[in-house]
Amino acid sequence: LHNNQLQHTQKCTKCPTSHTNTRIKHCSKCGVCHYGYDHYCLWLAVCIDSRNYAYFVCFVGILWLIGFVMLVFIGVFSWRWSQSESIVRKMKENSYFVLGVWCVAALESLLGLSFCTYVLVYHIWLNWKGVSTRQHFSGNIENPNNNIFCKSLRHKIT
């Protein structure tokens, strides 16, 4: 009994657990019920829930920082390389190969940085709104002011 009310116990239809919280969801990919389930990350092959959400956002932030540093390095190195006459002469001999490798590296860094920027900004926006990824896509927003993801992220950062 909680506040003179009966709590409804729900039984998971896919695993032998029962719970009284509506924030618990069964993940069909890993076969476990998670408290504060946000989403299943295909890139990390793990469920993101309230206990590891802050680490997930920090991980994406670190990936963004690595992509930014790589892009700056490629830009600075390209500029310094274009200023050197001996390297320009050597590049003319193997111009297509070097240029191709350089373009692929720059494009890969730019695409990786763009993707990480999108994911990072999206999850910061979700936290600001107080909504999980699952709630955002399903449109089922219970109480955005009492979101466990905001609390989890604020708790881990401070």
C-alpha positions as CSV (number, residue, x, y, z in Angstrom):
1,L,0.0,0.0,0.0
2,H,1.3,3.4,-1.0
3,N,-0.6,6.5,0.1
4,N,-3.6,4.2,1.0
5,Q,-3.8,3.1,-2.7
6,L,-3.1,-0.3,-4.1
7,Q,-0.2,-0.4,-6.5
8,H,-0.9,-2.3,-9.7
9,T,1.6,-5.0,-10.3
10,Q,2.3,-5.7,-14.0
11,K,3.8,-8.9,-15.2
12,C,6.1,-8.7,-18.2
13,T,4.7,-10.9,-21.0
14,K,8.2,-11.8,-22.3
15,C,10.2,-12.5,-19.2
16,P,9.4,-13.7,-15.6
17,T,9.6,-10.3,-13.9
18,S,6.9,-8.3,-12.4
19,H,7.0,-4.6,-11.6
20,T,4.9,-1.8,-10.3
21,N,6.5,1.1,-12.3
22,T,5.2,2.2,-15.7
23,R,8.7,3.4,-16.6
24,I,10.0,-0.2,-17.0
25,K,10.0,-1.5,-20.5
26,H,11.1,-4.8,-21.9
27,C,13.7,-4.7,-24.7
28,S,13.2,-7.3,-27.3
29,K,16.8,-7.0,-28.6
30,C,18.5,-7.9,-25.3
31,G,15.6,-9.7,-23.6
32,V,15.7,-7.8,-20.3
33,C,13.3,-5.3,-18.6
34,H,14.9,-1.9,-18.1
35,Y,13.9,0.9,-15.7
36,G,13.8,4.2,-17.6
37,Y,14.4,2.5,-21.0
38,D,15.4,5.1,-23.6
39,H,16.4,3.2,-26.7
40,Y,18.5,0.4,-28.0
41,C,21.7,1.7,-29.5
42,L,22.7,-0.3,-32.6
43,W,26.2,1.3,-32.6
44,L,27.1,0.2,-29.1
45,A,24.8,-3.0,-29.1
46,V,23.5,-2.0,-25.6
47,C,20.2,-0.7,-24.1
48,I,20.4,2.9,-23.0
49,D,18.4,3.4,-19.9
50,S,18.4,5.7,-16.8
51,R,21.5,4.2,-15.3
52,N,23.8,4.6,-18.4
53,Y,22.1,7.5,-20.2
54,A,24.6,10.1,-18.9
55,Y,27.5,8.0,-19.9
56,F,26.0,7.6,-23.4
57,V,25.7,11.4,-23.8
58,C,29.3,11.8,-22.6
59,F,30.5,9.1,-25.0
60,V,28.8,10.9,-27.9
61,G,30.3,14.2,-26.8
62,I,33.8,12.6,-26.7
63,L,33.2,11.2,-30.2
64,W,32.2,14.7,-31.4
65,L,35.4,16.1,-29.8
66,I,37.5,13.5,-31.6
67,G,35.9,14.2,-34.9
68,F,36.4,18.0,-34.4
69,V,40.1,17.6,-33.6
70,M,40.5,15.3,-36.6
71,L,38.9,17.8,-38.9
72,V,41.0,20.7,-37.5
73,F,44.1,18.5,-37.9
74,I,43.3,17.7,-41.5
75,G,42.6,21.4,-42.2
76,V,45.9,22.6,-40.6
77,F,47.9,19.9,-42.1
78,S,46.5,20.5,-45.6
79,W,47.3,24.2,-45.3
80,R,50.8,23.6,-44.1
81,W,51.3,20.9,-46.8
82,S,50.2,23.3,-49.5
83,Q,52.8,25.9,-48.3
84,S,55.7,23.4,-48.8
85,E,57.2,23.4,-52.3
86,S,59.0,20.0,-52.0
87,I,55.8,18.3,-50.9
88,V,53.9,19.9,-53.7
89,R,56.4,18.6,-56.1
90,K,56.1,15.1,-54.7
91,M,52.4,15.3,-54.7
92,K,52.3,16.1,-58.4
93,E,54.0,12.7,-59.0
94,N,51.4,10.8,-57.0
95,S,48.6,13.4,-57.1
96,Y,45.5,11.3,-57.6
97,F,46.4,8.8,-54.9
98,V,47.3,11.4,-52.3
99,L,44.4,13.6,-53.2
100,G,42.0,10.7,-53.0
101,V,43.2,9.5,-49.6
102,W,43.1,13.1,-48.3
103,C,39.5,13.6,-49.6
104,V,38.3,10.3,-48.1
105,A,39.8,11.2,-44.7
106,A,38.3,14.7,-44.8
107,L,34.9,13.4,-45.9
108,E,34.9,10.7,-43.2
109,S,35.8,13.2,-40.5
110,L,33.1,15.6,-41.7
111,L,30.4,12.9,-41.9
112,G,31.4,11.5,-38.5
113,L,31.3,15.0,-37.0
114,S,28.0,15.8,-38.6
115,F,26.4,12.5,-37.2
116,C,27.8,13.0,-33.7
117,T,26.6,16.7,-33.8
118,Y,23.1,15.5,-34.7
119,V,23.0,12.8,-32.0
120,L,24.5,15.1,-29.3
121,V,22.2,18.1,-30.0
122,Y,19.2,15.7,-30.2
123,H,19.9,14.2,-26.8
124,I,20.6,17.5,-25.2
125,W,17.3,18.8,-26.7
126,L,15.5,15.7,-25.3
127,N,17.0,16.4,-21.9
128,W,16.0,20.0,-22.0
129,K,12.4,19.0,-23.0
130,G,12.4,16.3,-20.3
131,V,11.5,13.5,-22.7
132,S,13.1,10.1,-23.5
133,T,13.9,9.0,-27.0
134,R,11.1,6.3,-26.8
135,Q,8.6,8.9,-25.6
136,H,9.6,11.3,-28.3
137,F,9.1,8.8,-31.1
138,S,5.9,7.3,-29.7
139,G,4.4,10.6,-28.7
140,N,3.6,9.2,-25.3
141,I,4.9,11.8,-22.9
142,E,3.7,11.0,-19.3
143,N,5.1,13.9,-17.3
144,P,8.0,15.8,-18.9
145,N,8.8,17.7,-15.8
146,N,9.6,14.6,-13.8
147,N,11.9,12.8,-16.2
148,I,14.4,10.4,-14.9
149,F,16.8,11.1,-17.8
150,C,17.2,14.7,-16.8
151,K,17.8,13.7,-13.2
152,S,20.3,11.0,-14.3
153,L,22.2,13.3,-16.5
154,R,22.3,16.2,-14.0
155,H,23.3,13.8,-11.3
156,K,26.2,12.4,-13.3
157,I,27.5,15.8,-14.4
158,T,27.4,17.5,-11.0
